[in-house]
């Protein structure tokens, strides 16, 4: 169901032809990079948290790690990641396929500056055997993001 929601979301934005499906797992940054024959940094990983206003998602580069100080400065709270069960219930995707497409109402999406280094990034597409190749402009137009943030450090 999650893949179908993400796929429909992207098709409605004219980007359905950019979806890639695999016979192997793409559930982690490393596995997705291998499936796509690209560097792990180009994978756009979606990390989910809970803040006072509800669930949020930060989409960042595969080689980036959330910096707790930057996160707290941006969101006025400590970074508290959702559990796998919460991710599915609040976001609408299972861990390994979390993406900013076809998410449940009320999820606020933020794009991290770490992604801007690349022409093309590869977010998941709702399950652990898919991805979508997007330019930064296509990523912006395909997800209903709130704003760009700088809450990660590049590793």
C-alpha positions in Angstrom: 0.0 0.0 0.0 2.8 2.4 0.9 4.5 2.0 -2.5 1.2 2.6 -4.3 0.6 5.8 -2.3 4.1 7.1 -3.1 3.7 6.1 -6.7 0.4 7.8 -7.1 1.7 10.9 -5.5 4.6 11.1 -7.9 2.4 10.3 -10.9 0.1 13.1 -10.0 3.2 15.4 -10.1 4.3 14.1 -13.5 7.2 12.1 -12.1 6.0 8.5 -12.2 8.4 7.7 -15.0 11.4 8.4 -12.6 10.5 5.5 -10.2 12.9 2.6 -10.1 11.9 -0.8 -8.8 14.5 -3.4 -7.8 14.7 -7.2 -7.2 17.1 -6.6 -4.3 16.6 -4.6 -1.1 17.2 -0.9 -1.0 16.2 -0.6 2.6 19.4 1.1 3.8 21.6 3.9 2.4 24.3 1.3 1.5 21.8 -1.1 -0.1 20.1 1.6 -2.1 23.5 2.9 -3.3 24.4 -0.6 -4.5 21.0 -1.1 -6.2 21.4 2.2 -8.0 25.1 2.0 -8.7 25.7 5.3 -7.1 27.6 6.8 -4.1 25.8 6.5 -0.7 25.8 10.3 -0.3 23.4 10.6 -3.3 20.7 8.6 -1.5 18.1 11.0 0.0 17.3 9.4 3.4 14.2 10.3 5.2 14.5 10.4 9.0 11.4 10.8 11.1 11.0 12.5 14.5 8.4 13.7 16.9 8.2 17.3 18.0 5.6 19.3 19.9 3.6 19.9 16.6 3.6 16.2 15.7 5.6 14.0 13.3 8.2 15.5 11.1 10.5 14.2 8.4 14.0 15.4 7.6 15.2 14.4 4.1 19.0 14.5 4.0 22.0 13.2 2.1 23.0 9.6 2.7 26.3 10.7 4.2 24.7 13.2 6.6 24.0 12.7 10.2 21.6 14.8 12.3 23.4 17.2 14.6 21.5 17.4 17.9 22.5 21.0 18.6 21.4 22.2 15.1 18.2 20.2 15.4 17.3 21.7 18.8 18.1 25.2 17.5 15.8 24.6 14.5 12.9 22.8 16.2 13.2 24.0 19.8 13.3 20.5 21.1 15.6 17.5 21.4 15.8 15.2 18.4 13.6 12.2 19.3 13.3 9.6 16.5 10.1 7.7 15.9 10.0 4.0 16.6 9.4 1.6 13.6 5.8 1.2 14.7 5.3 5.0 15.0 6.8 5.5 11.6 4.2 3.2 10.0 1.3 4.6 12.0 2.2 8.3 11.8 4.0 8.6 8.5 2.4 5.9 6.5 5.5 4.1 5.3 7.5 1.2 6.8 11.1 1.6 7.8 13.2 0.9 4.7 10.8 2.7 2.4 10.2 6.0 4.2 10.0 8.8 1.7 8.4 12.3 1.4 5.7 11.1 -1.0 2.2 9.9 -0.2 2.7 10.5 3.6 -0.2 10.9 6.0 -1.8 14.2 6.7 -0.1 16.3 9.3 3.5 15.2 8.6 5.7 18.2 8.1 8.6 17.6 5.7 11.9 19.5 5.8 14.7 19.2 3.3 18.3 19.4 4.6 20.9 21.6 3.0 23.2 18.5 2.7 21.2 17.5 -0.4 22.0 20.7 -2.4 25.5 19.4 -3.3 24.0 17.0 -5.9 22.3 17.4 -9.2 20.4 14.1 -8.7 19.3 12.5 -5.5 17.5 9.2 -4.8 14.8 9.0 -2.2 13.0 5.8 -1.5 9.5 5.3 -3.0 7.4 3.8 -0.3 9.0 0.3 0.1 12.3 -1.4 0.5 12.8 -2.2 -3.2 12.3 1.1 -4.9 13.7 4.6 -5.3 13.1 7.6 -7.5 15.8 9.7 -9.3 15.1 13.4 -8.9 16.8 16.7 -9.4 16.7 19.1 -6.5 14.0 21.1 -8.2 12.0 17.9 -8.8 12.4 17.0 -5.2 11.1 20.4 -4.2 8.1 20.2 -6.5 7.3 16.6 -5.7 7.0 16.8 -1.9 5.0 19.3 0.1 8.0 20.5 2.2 7.9 23.3 4.7 11.4 24.7 4.2 15.1 23.9 3.7 16.9 23.4 7.0 20.5 22.9 8.1 20.3 20.3 10.8 22.9 17.7 9.6 26.6 17.3 9.4 28.2 15.6 6.5 30.2 12.5 7.7 
